């Protein structure tokens, strides 16, 4: 799976689950500050990414995630492992 495919899925997920507008969903967008994603939303995002990847996601790995680009990096690393 390519980085672009992962980014597209993450962007679509944020728009669907959290009603974030497409104009707000850029790789540089910060989840908490720019998109108003809270800790409960972050758990929902991790659950969706688990479905998407078919792999168990360690919540500790996502504690350092701050931006959409960080999410893509984390998923990309997970897919390589």
ABEGO torsion letter per residue (X at the ends): XBAAAAAAAAAAAAAAAAGBBAAABBAABBAAAAAGBBAAAAAAAAAAAAAAAGBBBBAAAAAABABAAAAAAAAAAAAAX
